[in-house]
Amino acid sequence: MATTYDLVILGGGPGGFDAAIEAAGSGLKTALVEAAELGGTCLNRGCIPTKLWLGATEAVDELAAQAKMRVATGSVDIDFAALQTRKDKYLAATRKAMGMRLAQLGVDLVPGLGRVVAAGSLEVATAEGPTPLSYRNLIVATGSRPGSFPGLAPDGARVLDSTGLLALAEMPKSLIVVGGGFIGLEMAQAAHRMGATITLVDALPRLAGMEDPEVSKTLESVFKRQGWDLRLGVKVASVKTRGEEAVLTLEGGEELHADCALIAVGRKPNTADLGLEALGATLNGAGYIQTDAQLQAAPNVSAVGDVNGRMLLAHAASHQAHYVVERLLGRTAKPYDSGPVPSILYGAPEVFRAGTMAEEAKAQGSSVLVSRAQLIANPIAQAHAATAGFVKCIWRDGKVAGITAVGAGVSRLACFATLIIKLGWTREEAEAFMFPHPTLDESLKAALLADKEAV
């Protein structure tokens, strides 16, 4: 007799894997269906490999900063082949550990592409042929993939998406990056540290267009000083491989040439041909699964992570997965509440934000105040000769509603700052808290205690 699972999960990325671990650990009979590798985009083609690149090359920027202070000289030579080997070994070891953890908890891992055939029933296209699965509850956590536009499609030769760039055997000497969001900026920084000249093109008038405009201004200033060619507020007609180079053509006809081009223009959800519409689920125009206040897409069907379009972050997927499993176990019936969601751009400088930003509050008609502190006054920033940037606090009704920061190492502020927002600190609470000295946290303290101004 075929097994009917308490829970079947489509997708083994951060959301799907964490849901499987928690559900099985709580006694639910669980199956995890994964079409490719455990870990999803984050582990295999996104968050983790890019951080391995950035971590390995961080000393390049550190040495350059100290050299400007005339206190150090020398060079840092990156062995790109060795770095790629280390990356691949680490990812493989992590996938192996994830598989072992699933097995220890009794999760049935089904490799293949799953599709709903009826309420309570899936069919998985495996190497051995179609495999039916029956479920009482279904979580869709199929994630997303690199997006593209007409004329901007990667060709796998000299025009690449993020997956293709991460798989290169040799770092190109010149790189055109199309897209000034987090993916493009992190990869451009790593490539720059390894010797590539960077040309970045974006239709938006500023980098990191979803961030505070002051943050964008700081990023642009730093990258220009590093020699990047920034082409902002311009439209691209096409990007193509021509011989041994990538050629980008702007709408006005100007051509830009480089060894390779990276297309980093966003993500698209993996929702094609899942059969969810037959269950009553609705996809919006971009293909994201619409969910209700409890992250349900249809009766007994939930969607978590990138695929629901709420927040395309690995930790958001895991947070949503925890909520759904708790709901299935009867431990909560409340609507899903993410709380303030921390977001980080890694590199040098880094960008952190959580909570409501000033521009968002203004657009909503809210009256807010802001206070800020410059990193140049911070002894740790001075010690690292990395003083460009600031910490900015957004206040509403006398409480901290949001915090953003840009500068070297500001990701260290993420947990503390997010907690401050969640607790709704007042100035008095900031005054009463003992901040350690010397730390970068003192810039957060300075911003909390600085004079406020209207926006």
C-alpha positions in Angstrom: 0.0 0.0 0.0 1.4 3.4 -1.0 2.5 5.8 1.8 0.5 8.9 2.4 2.8 11.5 3.8 1.7 14.0 6.4 3.8 16.5 4.5 5.4 16.6 1.0 7.7 19.5 0.2 8.7 20.6 -3.3 12.1 22.1 -3.2 15.2 21.5 -1.1 16.5 25.0 -0.7 16.6 26.9 2.7 12.8 26.9 3.1 12.1 23.4 1.9 15.1 21.8 3.8 14.3 23.6 7.1 10.6 22.7 6.8 11.5 19.0 6.3 13.9 19.0 9.2 11.4 20.6 11.6 8.4 18.6 10.4 10.2 15.3 10.6 11.7 16.2 14.0 8.2 16.8 15.2 6.9 13.5 14.1 5.4 14.2 10.7 5.9 11.6 8.0 7.8 13.8 5.5 9.0 13.6 1.9 11.3 16.2 0.2 11.2 16.4 -3.6 14.2 18.1 -5.2 14.8 18.4 -8.9 18.5 19.4 -8.7 20.8 19.8 -5.6 20.0 20.1 -2.0 20.5 23.6 -0.8 18.9 25.3 -3.8 20.1 28.5 -5.3 21.4 29.9 -2.0 23.9 27.1 -1.3 24.9 26.1 -4.9 24.5 29.2 -7.1 24.0 32.2 -4.9 24.5 33.3 -1.3 27.2 30.9 -0.3 29.6 30.7 -3.3 29.6 34.5 -3.7 30.5 34.8 0.0 33.3 32.4 -0.5 34.6 34.6 -3.3 34.2 37.7 -1.2 35.7 36.2 1.9 38.8 34.9 0.0 39.4 38.3 -1.6 38.6 40.6 1.3 42.3 41.1 2.1 42.6 42.8 -1.3 40.5 45.7 -0.2 41.9 45.7 3.3 45.5 46.1 1.9 44.4 48.8 -0.5 42.8 50.8 2.3 46.0 50.6 4.5 48.2 51.4 1.5 46.2 54.7 1.0 47.2 55.5 4.6 50.8 54.8 3.7 51.2 52.2 6.5 51.4 49.1 4.3 52.6 47.9 0.9 52.5 44.6 -1.0 50.0 42.6 -3.0 47.5 39.8 -2.5 47.4 37.2 -5.2 44.3 35.1 -5.6 44.6 31.6 -7.0 41.3 31.5 -8.7 41.5 27.8 -9.6 42.2 26.9 -6.0 39.3 29.2 -4.9 36.9 27.4 -7.3 38.1 24.0 -6.0 37.6 25.1 -2.4 34.1 26.4 -3.3 33.1 23.2 -5.0 34.4 21.0 -2.2 32.6 23.1 0.4 29.3 23.0 -1.4 29.6 19.3 -2.0 30.4 18.6 1.7 27.4 20.8 2.8 25.0 18.9 0.4 26.3 15.6 1.8 25.7 16.8 5.4 22.2 17.9 4.5 21.4 14.5 3.0 22.7 12.8 6.1 20.6 15.0 8.3 17.4 14.2 6.3 18.2 10.5 6.5 18.8 10.6 10.3 15.3 12.1 10.7 13.6 9.7 8.4 12.8 12.2 5.6 12.3 10.5 2.3 14.4 12.4 -0.3 12.9 12.0 -3.8 15.2 13.3 -6.5 13.1 14.6 -9.5 10.7 17.2 -10.7 7.4 17.1 -8.9 4.0 18.1 -10.3 0.5 18.1 -8.8 -1.9 15.8 -10.6 -4.8 16.1 -8.2 -5.6 17.3 -4.7 -3.4 15.2 -2.4 -1.5 13.6 -5.2 1.9 14.3 -6.9 3.8 12.7 -9.6 7.6 13.0 -9.5 9.6 12.6 -12.7 12.6 10.6 -11.4 15.5 8.8 -13.2 13.6 5.5 -12.8 10.4 6.9 -14.2 7.2 8.6 -12.8 6.8 8.1 -9.1 3.5 8.9 -7.4 3.3 10.5 -3.9 0.3 11.1 -1.8 0.1 13.9 0.8 -2.1 15.5 3.4 -0.2 18.8 3.2 2.0 20.3 0.6 4.6 23.0 0.9 5.9 24.6 -2.3 9.4 25.9 -1.9 10.7 25.7 -5.5 12.6 29.0 -5.3 13.6 31.2 -8.2 16.1 31.4 -11.1 18.0 34.3 -12.8 15.8 36.5 -14.9 16.4 38.1 -18.3 14.7 40.4 -20.8 14.5 40.3 -24.6 18.0 41.0 -25.9 19.5 40.3 -22.5 19.4 36.5 -22.4 22.6 34.7 -21.4 24.0 32.6 -24.1 26.5 30.5 -22.1 29.5 31.7 -24.1 30.5 35.3 -23.1 27.1 36.4 -21.9 26.4 34.7 -18.5 24.0 34.7 -15.7 25.2 34.4 -12.0 25.3 30.6 -12.3 27.5 30.8 -15.3 29.9 33.3 -13.8 30.3 31.3 -10.6 31.2 28.2 -12.8 34.0 29.9 -14.7 37.5 28.3 -14.8 39.2 31.6 -15.2 38.2 35.1 -14.0 37.8 37.5 -17.1 40.1 40.5 -17.2 37.1 42.7 -18.0 33.4 42.3 -17.0 30.2 44.2 -18.0 27.6 43.9 -15.3 24.0 44.5 -16.4 22.1 45.3 -13.2 23.0 47.3 -10.1 21.2 45.3 -7.5 22.7 43.0 -4.8 23.6 40.1 -7.2 25.4 42.4 -9.7 27.2 44.4 -7.0 28.5 41.5 -5.0 29.8 39.6 -8.0 31.3 42.8 -9.5 33.1 43.5 -6.3 34.6 40.0 -6.2 35.6 40.2 -9.8 37.2 43.6 -9.3 39.3 42.3 -6.4 40.5 39.5 -8.7 41.7 42.0 -11.3 38.7 42.5 -13.6 37.9 46.0 -14.8 34.2 46.7 -14.2 31.6 48.4 -16.3 28.2 48.5 -14.7 25.0 49.4 -16.6 21.6 49.9 -15.1 18.3 51.4 -16.4 17.7 52.9 -12.9 19.3 56.2 -12.1 21.2 54.9 -9.1 22.8 51.7 -7.7 20.9 49.5 -5.3 17.7 51.2 -6.3 15.6 49.6 -3.5 17.9 51.1 -0.8 18.0 54.5 0.8 19.1 57.2 -1.8 21.9 58.2 0.6 23.1 54.6 0.6 23.2 54.6 -3.2 25.2 57.8 -3.3 27.8 56.3 -1.0 28.1 53.1 -3.1 28.5 55.1 -6.3 31.2 57.3 -4.7 33.2 54.3 -3.5 33.0 52.3 -6.7 33.9 55.3 -8.9 37.0 55.8 -6.8 37.8 52.1 -7.4 37.7 52.8 -11.1 34.4 51.3 -12.1 32.7 52.7 -15.2 29.1 53.3 -14.0 26.4 53.8 -16.7 23.3 54.6 -14.7 19.9 55.6 -16.1 20.6 54.1 -19.5 18.8 51.4 -21.4 20.4 48.4 -23.0 19.3 47.3 -26.5 21.2 44.0 -26.5 24.1 42.0 -25.1 25.7 39.4 -27.3 28.8 37.2 -27.7 30.8 38.4 -30.7 33.9 36.4 -31.3 36.0 36.3 -28.1 34.1 39.1 -26.2 30.8 40.3 -25.0 29.4 43.3 -26.7 26.7 45.4 -25.0 24.8 47.9 -27.2 23.0 50.8 -25.6 19.7 52.1 -27.0 21.6 55.1 -28.5 23.9 52.7 -30.4 27.1 53.0 -28.3 28.9 49.7 -27.9 30.7 48.5 -24.8 33.1 45.6 -25.0 34.5 43.2 -22.4 35.7 39.6 -22.0 32.4 38.6 -20.4 29.0 40.1 -19.5 27.0 39.2 -16.4 23.2 39.5 -16.7 21.9 40.3 -13.2 18.5 41.8 -13.7 16.5 40.0 -11.1 14.9 36.7 -10.4 12.0 34.7 -11.7 9.9 32.2 -9.7 10.1 28.5 -10.5 6.4 27.9 -10.8 6.0 26.7 -14.4 4.1 23.4 -14.9 3.7 22.6 -11.2 0.0 22.0 -11.7 -1.0 24.3 -8.8 -3.7 26.0 -10.7 -5.8 22.8 -10.6 -5.8 23.1 -6.8 -7.1 26.7 -6.9 -3.8 28.4 -6.5 -3.3 31.7 -8.3 -0.1 33.0 -10.0 0.4 36.7 -10.4 1.6 38.3 -13.6 5.3 37.6 -12.7 4.5 34.0 -11.9 4.7 34.2 -8.1 2.3 32.1 -6.1 -0.3 34.3 -4.3 -0.7 33.4 -0.6 -3.1 34.4 2.1 -2.2 35.7 5.6 -1.2 32.2 6.7 0.9 31.6 3.6 -1.6 29.3 2.1 -2.0 29.2 -1.7 -4.9 26.6 -1.7 -6.5 24.2 0.8 -3.6 22.2 2.4 -1.1 23.9 0.2 1.4 26.5 1.4 4.1 28.4 -0.5 7.3 29.7 1.2 10.4 31.6 0.1 11.2 33.2 -3.3 8.3 31.4 -4.9 5.7 33.5 -3.2 7.5 36.8 -4.0 7.1 38.3 -0.5 10.9 38.6 0.2 13.6 36.9 -1.9 16.0 36.1 0.9 17.1 32.7 2.2 16.5 33.6 5.9 13.0 34.8 5.0 12.3 31.4 3.4 13.5 29.6 6.5 11.4 31.9 8.7 8.3 31.3 6.6 8.9 27.5 6.6 9.1 27.5 10.4 5.8 29.3 10.6 4.0 26.9 8.2 5.2 23.8 10.1 4.2 25.3 13.4 0.7 26.0 11.9 0.5 22.4 10.6 1.4 21.1 14.0 -1.4 23.2 15.5 1.0 25.3 17.5 -0.2 28.6 16.0 -3.3 29.9 14.2 -2.1 33.5 13.9 -1.4 35.2 10.6 2.2 35.1 9.5 4.3 38.0 10.8 7.8 38.3 9.5 8.7 41.2 11.9 11.5 43.5 10.6 13.4 41.6 7.9 17.2 42.2 7.8 18.8 42.6 4.4 22.5 42.7 3.6 24.7 43.5 0.6 28.1 42.0 1.3 31.5 43.3 0.1 33.2 46.6 0.9 31.3 48.7 1.5 28.4 46.6 2.9 24.8 47.7 3.1 22.4 46.7 5.9 18.8 47.6 6.4 15.8 46.4 8.4 12.4 47.9 9.1 10.8 50.9 7.4 13.0 53.2 5.4 12.4 56.9 5.3 11.3 57.0 1.6 8.9 54.1 2.2 7.3 55.9 5.2 6.9 59.1 3.2 5.2 57.2 0.4 2.8 55.8 2.9 2.0 59.2 4.2 3.7 58.7 7.6 5.6 61.4 9.4 9.1 60.3 10.3 12.3 61.7 11.7 15.8 60.5 11.0 19.1 60.6 12.9 22.5 59.5 11.6 26.2 59.1 12.4 29.1 59.0 10.1 31.6 56.1 10.2 34.5 58.5 10.0 34.1 59.2 13.7 34.3 55.5 14.6 37.6 54.2 15.9 37.2 50.7 14.4 36.4 52.2 11.0 39.5 54.3 11.4 41.6 51.3 12.4 40.6 49.6 9.2 41.1 52.8 7.1 37.5 52.3 5.9 35.6 55.4 6.9 33.2 55.9 4.0 29.6 55.4 5.1 27.1 56.0 7.9 24.4 54.6 10.1 20.9 56.1 9.8 17.9 55.5 12.1 14.3 56.1 11.1 11.9 57.2 13.9 8.1 57.1 14.1 6.1 58.1 17.1 9.3 58.3 19.2 10.4 54.7 18.5 12.9 53.2 16.1 11.1 52.0 13.0 14.0 51.3 10.7 17.8 51.3 10.5 20.1 51.3 7.5 23.8 51.5 7.2 26.5 51.5 4.5 30.2 51.0 5.0 32.9 48.4 5.7 31.6 45.7 8.2 28.2 47.1 8.8 26.7 43.6 8.4 28.0 43.1 12.0 25.2 45.4 13.1 22.4 43.3 11.6 21.1 41.2 14.5 21.4 43.9 17.1 19.8 46.6 14.9 16.9 44.3 13.9 16.2 43.5 17.5 16.2 47.2 18.4 13.5 47.7 15.7 11.5 44.7 16.8 11.5 46.0 20.4 10.7 49.6 19.3 13.5 51.3 21.2 13.1 54.8 22.4 16.0 57.2 22.8 15.9 56.6 26.5 16.4 52.9 26.0 19.3 53.6 23.8 20.8 55.9 26.4 20.5 53.2 29.1 22.2 50.5 27.1 25.9 49.9 27.5 27.6 49.7 24.2 31.1 48.1 24.2 34.1 50.3 23.2 35.7 50.3 20.7 33.3 48.7 18.3 31.4 49.5 15.2 28.3 49.3 17.3 29.2 52.7 18.7 28.2 54.2 15.4 24.8 52.7 15.9 24.7 54.2 19.4 25.8 57.6 17.9 23.0 57.4 15.3 20.4 56.5 17.9 21.4 59.5 20.1 22.0 62.0 17.4 19.7 65.0 16.8 16.7 64.0 14.7 15.5 65.9 11.6 12.4 65.7 9.5 12.3 64.2 6.0 
